[in-house]
């Protein structure tokens, strides 16, 4: 649930938003110290409003434990 219907200049049509996520994690070394991740996330109001532009996010992350 959002406190505003607008986000990043878009009217999302509803205060209620739902998320779908998909990701991949790759370990780059046998000690599991270095990892690379890519994630895709889709947010939309699932048709609760006639206005439903949705938002897509793509995230790439690298982690190194030391």
Buried (B, 14 or more C-beta within 10 A) or exposed (E): EEEEBEEEEEEBBBEEBEEEEEEEEEEEEEEEEBBEEEBEBEBBBEEBBEEBEBBEEEEEEEEEEE
